[in-house]
Amino acid sequence: MFGRIGGQALRCAARPVVRRHIPVRRFSAHAPNAASASAPSPLGGITIELDRIAPRFEVPASQITILDSPANFYSTLKHKIRNAKRRVYLSTLYIGKTEHELIETLSEALRTNPDLKVSILTDALRGTRETPNPSSASLLCSLVEEFGPERVEIRMFHTPNLTGLRKRHIPRRINEGWGLQHMKLYGVDDEIILSGANLSSDYFTNRLDRYHVFDSKALTEYYARIHHTICSLSFQVLPDPGSEAGYLLDWPISNGAPSPLDGPEEFIAFSSTVLSPLIQACDNKPVTPSEASQTFVYPVAQFTPLLKPDTSTEFPAVTSILRLLSESPVFAGARWLFTAGYFNIHPVLSSFLIASTSSTPQSQTTTEGTVLTASPWANGFYGSPGISGMLPAAYTHLSARFLDRVAEAQCTNSIQLKEWRRGTVGTPDGWTYHAKGLWITLPQEEHPSLTFVGSSNYTKRSYSLDIEVGALVVTSDQTLKEKLGAETEWLQKDAKAISREDLMRTERRVGWNVRLAMWIVEKVGGAL
């Protein structure tokens, strides 16, 4: 029995599988008449694929910084805010309701610089669920009260999937299963931090994530356009001192469409017209020999709930790269690392990852892969009361199912699963793991040349319900490749390989309630 992808059996070890050769263009300089005589370049094929899908930005490798800890992320963010000259824009799922230091940092910057403007976008369901008690919305309103809506814009996105009777009767927290604003964009002047981290104390102290800083005016401006476009499709948060909540959610006439609660179909029609042109590839010129050593950044977005037809770019970009990895002989012998704190990878992506570890007739060199995920004791839901406390067991079950598929495809020697753990959640030394991404190291190379970074968890939910943004970085710069390699090393520092036998041990077995937990994983799990 073998796993399947597109109706074709996955087989990694039984015998070489004949695969279609995908022509790819060079990324490095060669004379035109020598092209057919030389082996095609893997990076060339990647850039051709991505140029069809997403806009491309050229960013010098020296202007990309990779941060390595929550504390470094927080200190860097505060430093950049304090020194902001023109603008600060923050897109995040939520800002913690007790993040008074971050709010004071923003206040200090606004007082110091009268020309500074701040725009903050969060999710409406997550940002208001504690109401009438203190919430993200009531905390952020203090900035509007002090500096006015002309200088401080607070927006909260509400999914068009949750309206009417469904919204009225589904309890809070569970209602987040119908979709969230999940982007993490932290822009200050001409720099942008792409991350999977939200803005709360655990993400600043003991929840490990990824943090890439791009010093690029053009790229920062592009993500600002995405941020402000989603803001124009969101409720505005304004102070309301006379109410119990202390704030109100207003739908400005300037938004240009009815709110998703009043006219979801009209809302989606309008959002499609403003978002689709923004995220598509636009006049990407072919890579020239002089650009061979440059670094390219391709922004990708998954706006499925807002687009009809769906013209999102992240899922097509990820699947295109993984298809190349699994089908093109030039990638034989490559290595990949995939990570997600909540391992519930979309089945199409897992099929491609498994298929990539097969040999080809042209080369018996095997591609190898590593999946890195949170141990149950490093899962953000570990020890939670009620139903959510079952989620770590559900993720264990998903890991076991993945390893079963790997075994069925005879890829056990090519793919390993690692679990990350540093202490135990809820204890003084306990950390949680929240990193997500993909790195690809080309054949005969030591360090990655490609990585995905951003907010996506690479799940069915990410590609159907939530609002996601990220980037694919493609580089031939040796220094940046070494930095990407170092990132993969420190992410794996506290991880160890886990086998199918490990997951069969008594303490790892899952009970009868796993089916319920699995449903929660699909609907709510990973929405952090």
Secondary structure, 3 states (H helix, E strand, C coil): CCCEECCEECCCCCCCCCCCCCCCCCCCCCCHHHHHHCCCCHHHHHHHHHHCCCCCEECCHHHEEEECCHHHHHHHHHHHHHCCCCEEEEECCCECCCCHHHHHHHHHHHHHCCCCEEEEEEEHHHHHCCCCCCCHHHHHHHHHHHHCCCCEEEEEECCCCCCHHHHHHCCCCHHHHHCCECCCEEEECCEEEEECCCECHHHHHCEECCEEEEECHHHHHHHHHHHHHHHCCCEEEEECCCCCCCEEEECCHHHCCCCCCCCHHHHHHHHHHHHHHHHCCCCCCCCCHHHCCCEEEEEEEECHHHCCCCCCCHHHHHHHHHHHHHHCHHHCCCEEEEEECCCCECHHHHHHHHHCCCCECCECCCCEEEEEEECHHHCCCCCCCHHHHHHHHHHHHHHHHHHHHHHHCCCCCCEEEEEECCCCCCCCCCCEECCEEEEEECCCCCCCCEEEEECCCCECCCCCCCEEEEEEEEECCHHHHHHHHHHHHHHCCCEEEECHHHHCCHHHCCCCCHHHHHHHHHHCCCCC
